[in-house]
Every structure is written in C-alpha cells, then in structure tokens.
Amino acid sequence: MLLYLRLLKESFAFALNALRNNKLRTLLSLLGVTIGIFSIIAVLAAVDSLDRKITQDLSGLDKNTIYLMKFSFGPTDIPNWKREQFPNVKYDEYIYLKGAMTNTAELGYQIFTKTETIKYDSKIVSDVNIVPVSHEFIDIQGLEFEKGRFYNESEANSAARVIVIGNEIATTLFEDSDPIGKDVRLYGQRFTVIGVLKKKGAGIFGDSNDSAVFIPVNFIRQKFGDNNTSLTNVIIFKPVDGVDMEEYKAEISQKLRAYRGVKAGEIDNFFINVFSGFTDFIDGIIGSMKLGGWVISGFSLLVGGFGIANIMFVSVKERTHLIGIQKSLGAKNRFILFQFLFEAIILSVIGGLIGLLMVWGIAVGLSKALDFEFVLGLDNILLGAGLAGIIGLISGILPAISASRLDPVEAIRTGM
C-alpha cells in the first residue's frame, strides 16, 4: 500500500513537472478535456437547474390535475377548422359536473382573460395578469400567503369585489404599508384587498403569481357574459388519490357528452387535458437537452483523450533512460505501468477541474445577473471529476503499457 502511495506521489510530481516545463504543449493537450467536461457539466447543470425550477413552479399542482377546455395541450388528429367549432365550457357545466362527478377532491372554474391595469391612489401597475377563478382554486393550486386569505364560497358566488394580489403588485402599490383592507381600482371598480401571496419569483415560462391578481370568476361572468369568444373558460378537476385516470376521464367524457347532447358516433367537442401529459412533454425536452449535451461534449472529450495520450507518449520517450534505470534496479513492469497511468489520470483530472471551475464561475455570474438560480450540484461535480479520470485512464493505458514493456538495456542505451 505504501508503495502505491509513493507511486501516486511521484506520478503527481511528474504531472506537475510536465505542466511547468511544457506549459503550452500540456495546456493545449488538456484543452480538449477541459472543454469536454465544461460542455457536459454546463449542460447538465443548466438542465438540472431548469428541472429544479420547473419542479418548484409546478409543486402546487397534482400531476393528475385535469383541464377541461376547448383546446388541447398537445398535438391532435382533429383538424383546426373542426376544433374552432368547439364551444367554450360553461359555468352551468361546471355546476353540473361538480354535483355529478365521483372520486373528485376539488373541482374549480377559471377564465383566461387579458391583462389589465390596477390602481391605488396615484400609483398604477400595468399589464397585470388577471386570474378569475372559483373559490376551490386555492385547494387545487396550493397558493401560499404572506398575509390575509383567499375568498370563500359565498364571496365567489356573489361576485364580491374582493381581490388577492401578488407580492410584486403589493410592493409596487403599497410599498411598506399593509395592503389588507385597502381598496384598489380594477375594471373601473373598487376591490378590497383580502390577501397577499408569498413571493415566488419569475416562473420558468415567464409567468409569475407575483405579478398576478385573483378575483371571483363570477365578476368576470357578470361583466363580459358567458358567451364572450375572446375569453377561454376552463373546468379544473383534482381527482382523489389512487383513482384510475382512464376511468375518471371516461366518466368526464360520458357525463359532459350527455349534458351537451353529443350523439353516439360523434367526436367529443372538448379536450380532457391531464397535467401529467404536460410534465411528460417537459421531461422529454429535458431528456433531449441532456442527450444533446452528451453528444456535443463527447467530441471534445475524444479530442481531449487524444491530447492526453499524446502527452503520455512524449513523456515515455523523454523518460526512456529513467525507465531503463528503474527497471535495472528491480522495478517491476506493474510499477512502471501504474506510474504512467496515474500521471495520465492526474493530468486529465486537472483538465477536468479547470472545466468545473469555469462552470462554477459562469453559474455564479448568471445567478447574480438573472432572476434564475443556476446550481452546480455535488453529483455533477463528482460526475465531471469521474469522467476526467476515466478519460485519463483510457488515454494513458497504451502509453503506460508501452513504457512497462521497455527492455531496460535498450531503454538505457536509447536514452544516452
């Protein structure tokens, strides 16, 4: 064991000596490993950070959440002209399904509408995302409050002028004062602030509840009517845990078809979008990005491997005389092999560590510059160092074998 520790120490010294004596040659040879490790770890760190952000943004939603609407989340075989004829879901359908559906934990109603301007005294916030929803939305979405509350069933049904505001809206309009109980103006009417959401930061798709406000959906129904084609209505289902999703979707389809009077043989004039389908789509994109990162970095690692092998062959040639002396003094082939193999691994790991430092520096810089946290996790650091070590092992094996097989007499004569 002590022999191999001494061998490792000598190999490390030789590696540092190669860096000192042949700086340009060694650094150019290590560049491939550095770029390769930088490429793959940068991509993996970015994708992992993206995945982490998406998971955080969607953590309040159950994967089995269903969105019933006239549009599909994904591609469909139904032609566009046919889809355009589909009717919006209606509030009375929400009421009917709420009473008719089984195995349902929560069922809510939402209207997607355009942004508006909100005012408090002389302060104005434009392009505010208006989210008109029924009272069940808080249990479906899992909203977190800094202060106050969400509106209740009575307030929602009566279209009460109450409002829940995002953290950014609260800060802009009220600064350090307490918004609860104060009136803001929206749609030309006064709304009383009853809740302020916790700060979440920008979502992965650019949206954020920080810059949104929530109002009773019946207010929008009263203002714009139920047949306004500029609005998109959605019925949101949260099934109970453990339900068979195919049976649950079939129940929605059967009951809504019957309510709408859709005849047998006719296609559904609505789409049942399961949230898990959307997350699976995102997972597919993330998987493709990771694969692309591996492919791109693979070429750099291949070049880096050749660079390490080149350094080691040159090193064997330069130290032929020394190898002959070591062998003549009784050094075994295995000792010589491990000496050069360790040196190749150490050189490769040095190149990999430089790549990891570059990723860390860029991650820190981007996290400070952008409203997005780039994370270089321990798993990716270990992966980068491990990959560099493997590249060094593979690249150094042939030079190490050639060094270990040198004839001591010939080696001493050649090096003289």
Order of alpha helices (4+ residues) and beta strands (2+ residues): alpha-alpha-beta-alpha-alpha-beta-beta-beta-alpha-beta-alpha-beta-alpha-beta-beta-beta-alpha-beta-alpha-beta-alpha-alpha-alpha-alpha-alpha
